[in-house]
Amino acid sequence: MFGLSELAIILIVVIAIMLAKKGPELARNAGKSARILKAEARAMKEAEEQQATDTPPRVIQGETIPNRTENPPAEGTRP
């Protein structure tokens, strides 16, 4: 019967054979994915920097409601 070391060797050989067939394709796809991710991260960072330097924040004028501190609402009632 096979021992643990023989099974490990057989498993390594099977993995090596499978990797020889699919390895280059997997490596190519991983490289493409990494390049796309890097380009998207760079574009997002540039867009944030561009947005920060282009326009200052706008101030919109509007009415304000004065604070009603003289008669606060009672517990459980709506203002």
Secondary structure as UniProt FT lines:
FT   HELIX           4..54
FT   TURN            75..76
//
